[in-house]
Amino acid sequence: MSLKEKVEKALESARPHLQADGGNVEVVDVSEDGIVKVKLTRSCNGCPMAAMTLQYSITDAIKQAVPEIKEVKSV
């Protein structure tokens, strides 16, 4: 399984919470050196809570499931 596939699988746990509020997250890129770039979409895009969602929901889910990931960035 590729790193991107592992990240996508990890996000399955975070997506229902985002979708319940009308938002979602899209994986833009996963580099070989462990940097994940995601895009918050729908109601998450521009939401004042987006930074907290990225840090506490998305980043935590990814890093717990895929420990080789070093950083998650929003683009």
Sequence and secondary structure as in RCSB ss.txt:
>XXXX:A:sequence
MSLKEKVEKALESARPHLQADGGNVEVVDVSEDGIVKVKLTRSCNGCPMAAMTLQYSITDAIKQAVPEIKEVKSV
>XXXX:A:secstr
  HHHHHHHHHTTTHHHHHHTTEEEEEEEE TTSEEEEEEEETTTT TTHHHIIIIIIIHHHHHH TT  EEEE 
